[in-house]
C-alpha cells in the first residue's frame, strides 16, 4: 500500500459483480466517479459523497473526501 492508499478490485462474472479486494483507503479519479454517475447503477451507486458497491460477495462503502491535485484523484475511505 503506497503512501497509505490501497486498492479496490472488482470483477464482472456473468451478470454479477464481485469485489476481490477492498482496502479501507483508496484513491479514485473524477473519471471513475463520472462513470458511476452515468453508468449502470445495479451494483455501484454514488449519492452525495457516498460510493456504495453492492457486489454479490460483499457490500463496500466509501466516503469521497479531499481532492489531491498532485495525484489527480479523490481520497475515498470507509466511513467510521
C-alpha positions in Angstrom: 0.0 0.0 0.0 2.0 3.0 -1.3 1.6 6.3 0.6 -1.2 4.9 2.8 -3.5 4.2 -0.2 -4.7 0.7 -1.1 -6.8 -0.8 -3.9 -10.3 -1.8 -4.8 -10.7 -4.5 -7.4 -13.9 -5.7 -8.9 -14.7 -8.4 -11.4 -17.7 -9.0 -13.6 -18.7 -12.6 -13.5 -21.7 -13.2 -15.8 -24.4 -11.0 -14.6 -22.8 -10.4 -11.2 -20.1 -8.2 -9.7 -17.6 -9.5 -7.2 -15.2 -7.4 -5.0 -11.9 -9.2 -5.0 -10.1 -6.6 -2.8 -11.3 -3.5 -1.0 -8.8 -1.7 1.2 -10.1 0.9 3.6 -8.4 3.9 2.0 -8.1 4.3 -1.8 -7.7 7.0 -4.5 -10.5 7.4 -7.1 -10.4 9.6 -10.2 -13.0 12.0 -11.3 -13.4 9.9 -14.5 -14.3 6.9 -12.4 -16.8 8.9 -10.4 -18.4 10.2 -13.6 -18.7 6.6 -14.9 -20.5 5.6 -11.8 -22.9 8.6 -12.1 -23.6 8.0 -15.8 -23.4 4.2 -16.0 -25.3 1.1 -15.0 -26.3 1.6 -11.3 -27.2 -2.0 -10.5 -24.1 -2.6 -8.5 -22.4 0.8 -7.9 -24.0 4.0 -6.8 -22.9 7.5 -5.8 -25.2 9.5 -3.7 -23.7 12.8 -2.5 -20.2 11.8 -1.3 -21.1 8.1 -0.6 -19.9 5.5 -3.1 -21.6 2.1 -2.5 -20.6 -1.1 -4.2 -23.3 -3.8 -3.9 -21.4 -6.9 -5.1 -22.6 -10.5 -4.9 -20.0 -11.3 -2.3 -19.9 -8.2 -0.2 -21.0 -4.6 0.2 -18.3 -1.9 0.3 -19.0 1.8 1.2 -16.5 4.6 0.6 -16.9 8.3 1.6 -15.4 10.5 -1.0 -13.2 13.2 0.5 -10.3 15.5 -0.2 -9.1 16.1 -3.8 -5.4 15.6 -4.2 -4.3 17.7 -7.2 -0.9 16.2 -7.4 -2.5 12.7 -7.7 -5.5 13.9 -9.8 -7.8 11.9 -7.6 -10.0 12.0 -4.5 -9.3 10.2 -1.3 -12.1 7.6 -0.6 -12.3 6.0 2.9 -14.5 3.6 4.7 -16.8 5.6 6.9 -16.4 5.2 10.7 
